[in-house]
Amino acid sequence: MRAAAPARGAGGGRDLRLDALRGFFLAMMAGVHVPTPLSHWLHEPFGYLSAAEGFVFLGACLAGVVFGKIRRRDGASAMRARVYARVRRIYQTHLALVFGAVLVAWWLARWLRPLAYHFHPFLMHPVTSLALIPLLLHQPPLFDILPLYVLFLGLTPWWLEIAARRGWAPVLAASAGVWLIAQFHPFGAPLRALADRVPLELGSFNVLAWQWLWILGLAFGETIARDPAALARHRRRVLVPAAVLVVAGIYCRHRLGLQPAALPDLPFWTSKWRLGPLRLLNSLAWAGLLWSWNPQPSPRWIAPLAMLGRRSLAIFAAHIPLAIAATTVLRLYPCGDVASTAIGVAVIAALFAVAGWLERRDRRRVS
C-alpha cells in the first residue's frame, strides 16, 4: 500500500511535519527553561527523551538529506561550501548572543542577583572569559547547544565523504566506540584541573557521547534521501518494536522518575548529558516509531509549529534571553503557580510572535 504524501508547504518543497517537529521541540525547550509548573510538565513527558535529543537528531537528519543531496548533485566542494556557510551563520549567531548576554549581565549583575548567579563564572573572570568565548571554551548555562551544532556540522562534510567512499558502517562503528568510551571515561579530571586556572565552561553536553546521536541522524537522513527503498522495506518491521519501547519508556519515566532511590544505578543508564544507553534507545525508538508510522496531520493544524521550525536558528536564539529574563523576574518576585505558569506561557507565545514577525518581514521583501 502506498503511503500518503507528506504535508508540504506552499512552495511544495518542504515537509511541514519536519518543520513542525522542530517547532515543537523549540516550544518545549523554552517552556522547560523557565522554572514554572509548566516546566515540570514539559520536562521529558514522553519518556527518557528531552527536546535536546529530538532537536539534535532531527537537525542531523535534515543535514544528511540536504547536504548529501548537494554532494551527489554538485560535488564535494559545493557541499563543503554550503555546510561552512551554515556553520559561519550559527557561529556568528552564537557569538552575538553570548557577547550580548554577558555584557548585559556584567552591567546589571550588581542589582539583579539571579542574573549574577546565572553568569557567575563569567563575572568572576570577565576578561579571560571574553577571550575564551570565540573559541567556544566558555559557554554559560543555556548557551551550549549552538556550539554543539557548530562542531558537529563542521565535521559533517568529513563524515559524509568517508561514508560516500566506504559506506556508513565504519563511520557508525567508530562513532559507537567513542560513545561507549564516553560512558565510562568522562575525561573530566584534566578539564577540572585546567578549570582551576582558566574559566573553562564547556557546557553540560558530553560531546563525545552526543556525536553518536548526530551521526545516527546524519546517516539516516542521507540514506533515506539517496536510497529510500533501502530503508522503506524495514518500515513495517520497525513499527511494533519501536512502539513497545516508546510505551515502556513513558511508563518507566513516570513510574520510576529520573533518580529513584530503589534503583541507584538508573541515572547512569538514563543520563542526559552523557546520553545514557536507555536514553539513546528511547530516542531512537521515537524516531523509528514516527518514521514507520508516518502520521499525516492536517497542514492547517501544524502550520504554527512549522512556522517556528522554519525559523529554528532565530527562534532558538530568541528563546534564551527570554528564558533568562523570565527566570530573573520569577526569582526576584516569587509568585503563585498560576502567575508563574502564565509567564512561562508568555515566553512560548513570544516565540510565535517573533516567528510571525520574521515571516511577514520576508513576505514584504519578496513583494
N, C-alpha and C positions, 0 to 999 in steps of 0.2 A: 504494500500500500504506500502510495506516495505521500510524503509529509506535506503539510500545508506550507505555503510560502511565508517566510518570516515577515513580520511587520516592518515596513520600510518608511523612511521619511519622505518628505515631499519631493526630494530630488531622486528618490529611488535607489540611492547608493549606500545608505546607512541602515543598519539593523537597529530599529528603535529599542528593541529588547536589551541589547548590549549597552546602549547609552542609558537606558532606564536602570539597569543593574548598577552601573557606575554612579548614577544619581542617587539611587537608594543607599549605596554604601557611604556616599558623601553626607547625606542627611543623617544617617545612623551615626557616623563618626562625630558629626557636630553635636548631636544630642548627647553622646557619651562623654564628650569633653567638657560639658558644663555640669557641675555636680548638683543634680536635682533628682527628685523621684523619677523623672523621665529617663535620666541616665541609668538608673538601676534597671528599668525595664528594657532598655536598649542594649544593655551590656550582655552580649552573647546569648540572645534568646533562642538561637537556632542550633544550640549545641556548643561544642568547643570550637567556636568559629566567631571571629570578630570581623568588623568591617575592614580591618587592615589586610587580612588574608584574602578576602574577596577582591579588594581593590588592587592588590599586587598581582594576584593570579590573573584577573581579567585584563589588567594592563599588559601583562606579558603575552596573553593570548592575542590581543589586538596588535601588539608589536610583531608577533610571529606572522600574523595574517598580512599586515600592511608591508612590513619591510622584507618579508620573504617574497611577496609578490613583486616588489620593486627590484629585488635582486634577480629574479628569474626574467623579468621583462627588460630591465635597463642595465643590468650588470652590477658587480660588487661595488664599484666606485660610486655609482649613483646611490646605491643603498647606504653606503657609509656616509655620504654627504647628507642624506636626508636624516639619518639617525643622529649625526652630530649636530645638525641644526636644531633638532628637537632637544638634545642634551643641553645645548647652549641656552635655549629658551628656559628650560626647567632650572638650570643652574642660576641664570640671571634672576629668575623669579624668586628662587630661594634666597639669594644674597639680598635682594631688595627687601624681602620680608623680614629676614633676620636682622639686618642692619637697622631697618626702621624700628623694629620692636625693641631691640636692646638699647637704642639711643633714647627712645621714649621712656623705657624703664630707668635708664641712667638719670634722666631728668626728673622723673616723678617718684622714684622709689622712696625717697625720704618722707613723702607724705602718704604713700599708699603701701602699707606693709605687705598685703598679699602679692603685689607686683614685685616687691623686693624679694619675697620668698621664692617666687617663680623663677626669677633671674639671679638667684643668689650666687652661683658660681661665676657668672659674668661680672657681677658687681664687686666681687672680691678681687678679681684680676681683669679689669676692663681693657687695659691696653693690650695685654697679651692675648686676651680673648678676641679682640678685634683683628689681630694678626692671624689667628687660627681659623676664624670663620670662613675666609675664602678657600682655605684648604679642607673644609668640611670636617675639621677636627674639634670644633666647638659647636655643638647642637643643643640649644636649650630644649626643655621639655616641649613636646608637640611639634618640634621643628626637625624631626628625624626621618620622616618618610620621603621627602623630596631628595635628600642626599642618597637614600637607598635607591631611588629611581635613577639618579644621575649615574651612580656606579653601575647598576645592572644594565641600564640602557646603553651606557658607554661600552660595555663588554658585549652587547648583543651582536654587533657585526662579526666579532671573532667567533662567537658560538655558532652563528648561522653559517659561517664559512666552513668550520670544522664539520658541522652536520651535513653540509652540501657535499663534502668530499668523502666522508666516512660514515655518514648516517648518524642518527640520533643516539644509537645505543652506547657508543663510548662516551659521548657527552653526558648522557643521563647517568651512566655508571660512575664516572668521575665525580659528578655533582653529588650523587648519593653518598659517595665515600666521604666527601668534605662535610656534608650534613651530619653523617654519623659521627665523625670525629668531633664536631661541634657539640654534640650531645654530651660527650664525656670529658671534653677538654675545652672549657670555655675561653682559655687564653686570657684570663682576667688578671693574673698576678703581674705580668710585665706592665700592663696598662695601668694598674693601680700604683705601681712603683713610679712610673713616669708621671702619673697624675699628681703625685706629691710635689713635683717640680713645675709643671705647667698645667693650666686649667683645661685638660682634655675632657670633652663631653661628646662621646661618640653615639649618644642616643641609646634607646632601650633595645633596639633590634640587633640580634646577633647576625651579622652579615653572612658569616659562613654557613649558618643554618638556613636563612631565608633565601639564599641564592638558589636552593633546590626548587623552592616553590616557583620562583621566576622561570627557571629553565624548564620545569614541567609545563608551565603555561605557554612558554615560548615554543616548545616542541609540539604541543597540542595545536596551537594556532597555526604554525607553519605547515604542519602535516595536513590538517583539515582543509586548508586553503589550496595546497598543492595537489593533494590526492584524497578527495572526500571519500571515495569508495574504500580506502584503506582503513578508515575508522567506522564508516557507516555500517559495515556488516557486523560490528560488535555492539551496535546500539541496543538491541533487544536483550543481549546477554548482560549488559551493564545495569539495566533499569532496576531489576529486583534486588540484587546485592547492594546497589547504591541506596535504594530506598530503605532497606533494612538497616544499613549503617547510619543513615541520617536519623531515622527514628530512634535507634539506640543512643546516638549522640545526644539528641534532645532530651531523652529520658534520663540519661546519666547526668547531664549538665544540671537539670533541675532537681533531680533526686539527690545527687551527691554534692553538688556545688563545685567550687574550684579547689578548696582546701579542706576536705573532710577530715576530722580527727581520726576516724576509723580507717582511713586509707592514707597514711602519711606520705606514701610514695606517688600518689596521684599527680601532684604538681609537676613532678619530673616528666610524666607522660603527656601532660596537657599544657606544658609551659608555652605561653605565647611568645616570649622573647627568644627562646631557643627553638621555637616551632617543634614542640614535642611530638613524638610518634602518633599519639591518638589525635592530637590537634591536626596534624598533617593529614591523617587518614580521614578525619571528619571533613576537612576542607575539600579533599579530592572526591569524597562521596557526594557532597553537594554539587560539585562541578559535574560529576558523572550523572547524577540524577537530572539536573537541568538539561544536559546535553541529550540524554537518552529519552527523556520525557518530551522535550521540545514543545513547551507550552506556547500557546498563541493568544496572548491577551489582546484586547482591543487597543489599537493605537491611541484612541481617544483617552483611555484610562491611564496609559503610561506616559503620555506626552509631557506632563510637568516634570516627572523624574528624568525623562530623556533630555529635557532642556538642561537640567543640571549636569547630566553626563556629558553632553556636547561641550560644556564649558568647564570640564573637570579641573584643569590646572588653575583657572581663575577662581573657581568656587572653592577648591581646596585652600588656595592662598587666602581667600576672604574669610574662611571659617576659623582660622587660627586666631587673628586679632579679635574677632567677635567672641570666640570662646574664652579667651583670656580676659577681655573686658567684662563679660558677663560673670565669670568666676570671681573677679576682683570685686564687683558690686555685691555679689552674694556673700562674700566673706566680710566685707565692710558693713553690710546692712543685712544681717540674717533675717529671713522671713519664713513664713509658713510654707507648707507643701504646695498649696495652690499657687501662691505668688511665684515661688521659685520655679515650679513647672512652667508657668506662663513665660518666664524669662527664657527657659530652655526652648520652648516652642517658638518664641520670638527670634531666637538665633537661627533656627532652622528656616523660619519664614523669610528671614533676611536673605538667606542664600537664594531662595526662589526670586526674590526681588532683584538681587544682583544679576542673576542669570537672565531674567526678563529684560532688564535694562540693557545688557550686552546684546541680546537678540534684537531689540528694537534699534540699537545703535548701528548694528551691522546691516539691518534692512535699509536704514536711511542712507548708508554709504553706498549700497548697491543701487538704490533708486536714484 
